[in-house]
Amino acid sequence: PSPCVSFIGLRFSIIFSSPGCIQAVTLEVKEGNSTCIKAELSASFSITYNTSNSTRTVQVPLPDSAAVDAAHSSCGTGSSSPWLVAVFGPGHALGLGFSTNGSLYSVANLTLQYNLSDSSVFPEANSSDVVTVVSSSVGIRAAINTTYRCMSPSTFGVGEETVTFSNMRLEAYMPENDLSPSESICTADQAGTTAPPTTASTATTVTPAPTPPGTPKQGTYFVNQNGTACLLAHMGLQLNVSYFSRSQNKTVQELMNLNPDLTNATGLCETSSATLSLKQEEIITLNFTFTLNSTSNKYHLGAITLFANWPDMTAPLSASNTSLNYLRSTLGRSYMCNAEQVLDVVPAFSLNTFKLQVQPFNVTTNQFATAEECQMDQDQMLIPIIVGAALAGLVLIVLIAYLIGRKRSHAGYQTI
């Protein structure tokens, strides 16, 4: 039987997976006889640490000996949020904090704690600190009373480290003691799903493909900190997504423009990272995370996450990529690209940007600093210069030829 530890008011249990599932574990948080959070998953962590003369990166799996931390896991009461915290080894922990808006729940906080004094994991580390890194809005979301399912590996940035989940089935705010049979399937799994054949009893009317939405309207977005803007963005955004259509009973690809008039911007500015979160009503949440390299004084767009849930979808779409390298510029300058850019995120989602200018760090007087233009804009400016120079060269050649020809025409005459 699965081991279970009882406490007054709260009961936590951990159920180990079958021997055939490598490093897969089922974790439960209970209150009384009711389960409020249940997770079946495999996880591994990529952690970089310093030694006396170099840096090393280790891959740390979540072992099947992981146990729910009774002191920090909770179903959430009053204003506190539900938390599932799994501990393993001497001082290592993985935490998932949840939030809900009534119709959806999400992993609002993903935390990783690791103890550098564990020499079996971090040999020759030059520190014995216990390090905790946190990430928010990682893109794990599902409708209430459904199970979030993602069998495919999904990697999320947590501080300077990464967490990779696979074989994941997860539910919070559970009405029953077991995972719901209704599932919200992640984008990576949907991309490999073949639609069931259409029969006479299940056939649906096929609707024509939607008309392309055209160029999106530009929006101005900003993040405030201490009463002043710390991040500025001016851009038109267009989502290019693939999803399983309820009306067409097949996977379709659709373009949708983000409407700035219906979009709220929030975010967070920190020393080496800045996040812009755009939410259009209850159907789209789009997050951008910029990272600053303090050594080179360069920044880039390192992560994009999307949650979309419009009516024709059979299940909400969740997509995330935390290892991007777009919109690169220098600290103290903005990044500008008037040309259309296609930012590939995952196979089922890419983002098209139009007339974009963004500055995530060192914003002063609520205005953009001098812009560094993208290569496409530079190429577009170079083309008329090259054409103009070619025309000028051609005119010069014609003029020289004319003068030479005229000189030769006078050479046969002598003055009397």
N, C-alpha and C positions, 0 to 999 in steps of 0.2 A: 504494500500500500504506500501511497505517497505520504511523506512526512508532513506533519501539520503542527504548528506551534500556536497555542491559544493564549489570548490576553483578555483582560477585562474590556468589554465593549468592542474590541476589534480582534479579528482572527485573520492571520496571514498564512498562506500555504504556498509551497512550491512543488510542482509535479514534474518529475523528470521524464523526458521523452524516451521512446524505445531505443534500444541499443543501435538500431540501424540508422538513426538520425544523428549525425555527428554534431555535437555541440549545440543541439537544439534543446530548448528548455521552455517549459510552460510556467508562467508566473501568475499568481492570483492575489488580489487584494480583496479582503472580505470585511464586512461589517456585520457582526452577528452571524446569521446563517446566510446572508446575502452577498453575492459576489458583485463588486462594483467595477473592477478592472480585471481583464484577463488578457494575457499576451502569450502567444506561442511564437517563438522566433529563434533564429541564429544571429549572432552578431560578432563582429571583429572590429578592432580598433587599430588605426595606424597612428603611432605616437613618435614624435621626434624629440630627442633629448640631447643634452650636452654631456660630453665626457671631458677629460682634462685637456685633450688636444684636438677634438673633432666633435662632430655631431653624428648621431646614429638614429635610424628609424627602425622601429620594431613593429611587428604585427602581433597583436594580442587578441586571442579569441575569448569570447565569453564562455567560460567553462560550464559543464553541467553541474558543477558544485555551487553555482551561483544561488543565492538565497535572498528572499525579500527582506529588506531592512525594516523591522517593525517600528523603529523610532522615527523614521522619516517617510514611510509610506502611509497613505491615508485615502479614504473615500471622499474627503472634502466635506467640511461642515461650515455653515455660515458663509463667511467671505473667503474662506480658504479653498484652494483648488485641489482636485484629486492628484495624487502623486503615486507613481510606482517606482520604487528605488530598489535595485538589485545590487547586492554586495558580493564581492568575490576576492579571494586572495587577501594579503595583508594591507587593507586600506584602499582597495579599488572599488569603484561603484559606477553604475549606469542608472541615470534617472530620467523618467519621462513625466512631465507635468502637463495636465490637460486643461482645456477650457472649452466652453460651449456657448453658442448664441441661441440655443433653444431648438434649432433644427439641425445643426451640425456640431460635431465635436472635433477637436484637433489636438495634436501635440504642440502645446504652446511653448514649452521649454524642453530642450534636450541637454542633459548635463553628463559630463564624463569626469570622474575623479580618479587619479592614479597616484600611487605612492612611489616616488623615485628611490626610496630606500630599499625597495624590493629588488635585490641584486639578481634574482633568478630571471626577472623580466628586463631589468635595466642594468646590465653589467657595466661597471666602471663609470656609473653616473657621478658627476661632480657635485650633486646636490642630493639631499635627503628629504626634500620638500614633498608635501602632499599638494598636488596641483589640481585645481578644479576649473574646467572650461565649460562655457554655456553657449548655446545657440537657441534662437527663437524662430518661430514660424518656419519650420523645416519642410512643410508641405505634406505632412501626414494628416489627412482629414477624411472624414466620412460622415454620412448622414446618421443622425441619432437612430438607435435600434438596428444598426447594420454593423457588420464586421468589416474592418479595413483589412484587405488582403493584398499582399505583394510577395509572391514567391521569388521574383527576380531580385538579384542584388541591387540595393539602392544605397548610394553613398551620400552622406551629409557632412558638411564641414562644421566642426565644433571648435571654436577658437582656431588654433593652428593645427589641430588634429582632425582626423576623420573617423566617422563611425559608419560601418557598412552593415545593413540589415539584409537578411534573406529568409525565405520560408516563414514570412511574417503573417500572422493572423492576430488581430488586436481589436479590442472593443473596450470603451470606457462608458460610464453612465449606463451600465447594463440594467435592463429591467428584469432579466432572468439570470439564472446561475450559470448558463453556458453561452458560448458565442452564438450570435444570431445566425441563422442559415442564410439570411439576406446579406449580400456582400457588396461593398464598394471596392472595386478592383483598381489597382494603381495603373498608371499609363504603361509602364514597362510590361505588365502582364497582358494588358489589352492589346498591345502591339503584336503579341504572339498568339492572340485568340482568333480562331476561325469562327465566323458566324454560323449558327446552325442552319441547315437547309430549310428553305421555305416550303411548307406543304399547303394543301388546300385549306386546312383548318387553321393555319397560322399565318396565311398570306396577308400582307398589309398593302395598302395603296402606296405605290412608289411616287413620291413627290419630286418635281423637277429640282435640279441643283439650284441653290440660292444664287441670286445675282451678286457678282463681286461688289463689295461695299465701297469701292473707290478709295481715294486718299483720305486717311483719318484726319480729324480736326486736331490741331495742335493744342496741347494743354500746358499750363504752367503749374508746376508742383514744387513745393518746398517743405523742408523740415525745420521746425523752430527749436531752438535751445536757448534758454535764459532770455527769451524775448526777441532773439534775433535769428535770422536764417542761418543754418549751418550746412544746408544742402539745397542746391537749386537745380531744377531740371525744366527744360522747355522742349517738348517733343510731341510728335504724333505717333501713336502706337497701334499696331495691327497684329492680332493673334492669328496664327496659322496652326490649326489643331486637327488631329484625327481622333475620331471617337465612334462608338457604336451607336447608330441612329435608331431611335425608337420607331420613328415613322417609316423609315426606309428599310429597316431590318437588316442593316449591313453597316460596315465601317465606312465612314465618309470623311472627307477633308473639307474644312470650312475656314473661311477668313472672317474675322470679326474685328471691327474697329473698337477701340476703347474710347468711350465718350467722356471727355473731361468734365462736361457739365453734370454728369452723374457720378463722378469719381471723387472719393475722399483720399487725401494723402496724409500719411503718418510716417513715423520713422524714428531712428535713433542715430546720433552722432557720437562716435568714440574716437580715441586717439588714432587707432590704426584701422578702423572699419566704420562704415556708414551704411545705413539701411534705409531704403525708400520703399514704403508699402502703399500700393494703390488698390483701393477697393471700390468696385462698381456695384452698387446695391448689394444684393446677397448672391450674385451669380459669378463674380470674378474677383479674385484676390491675386495681385501680381507683385512680387517682392524682388527688389534689386539689392544686392549687397556688394559694396565697393571695398577694396582692400588697399591699404597703403603700405608700401615697402619703405621703411624709415631709413634704410641704408642708401637706396638709390633715389629716394624722394620721388618715386613714380607710383601712380595708382592705376587700378584697372577694375573693371566689373568682373568679379570673381564668381558670383552665384546669381541664378535666377530661379525662382519658384513660382508655380502657377497652380491655383485651385479654380476650377471652372465647373459650373453646375447649371447649364441652361436646360430648359424643359425637354428638349428632344433627346437628351442623353439618358441612356439606360442606367448609368452610374456616374457619380461625380468624377471628374478628371483631375488627377493630381500629378504634377510633373516637377522635377527638381534636378538641377545640376550645379554642384558647388565647386567645380574645377574648371571654370571658364576663364578666358583671358581676352575680354573685349574692352573697348572704349579706353584705351591706354593713353595716359597723359602725365604731365609733370605737376607736382605739388605747387600750388599757387597759381595754376592756370586752369581754365575750363577746357573741356573737350567739345568739339563742334564737328558735325557732319550733316550737311544739307542733303546729300545724296541718300537714296534709300539704302538701308543696310539690312541684311538678313542675319539675325543672331540665332544660330542653331543651338537648341537646348537639349532636347531628347528626340528620338525618332518621331514621336507623335506630336511634338510641339516645337515651333520656331517662332521668333518674334521679329516683325518687320518694324523698323524705325524710320521716321521721316523728319527732316529738318530738326535734328536733335542737337541740343546743347546742354551739357550737364557739368556741374562742379560739386563734388561731394566733400571737399576739404578746403579749409582756409578761405571761406566765404567772408568777405568784408563789405560793409555798407549795403547788404542785401542785393548785391549786383554781381554779375559774372565777371571774372578776371579775364585778361587777354586769352584768346582762344588758340589752342593748337588744333589745326584742321586735320581731318582724316585724309588718308591717301587718295580716296576716290574724289574728294573735292579738289585736292591738289592736281590730280590727273585731269579733271575737267577744266581747270584753269590753264593747264599747260597746253591743251589741245589748241585753243585759239591763238596762243602765243606762237606755237610751232607753225600753224597755218599762216599767220601774219608774217612770220619771218621768211617762210617759203615764198610768199607772194612778193615780199620786198626784195628777196634775192632774185626772183624771176624778172622783176622790173629793172633791177640793176643790170642783169645780164643783157636784157633787150637794149637798154640805154647804151651800154658799152659796145654792143654789136653795131648799133646805129652809128655811133661816133667813129668806129673803125671803118665802117663802110663808107661813110661820108668822106673821111680823110683819103681813102683810096680813090674815090671818084674824082678828087681834085689833083691827084698825083700826076695824071697824064697831060696837064696843061702847063705851058711856060709863059711867063710874063714877057710881052714884046716891048 
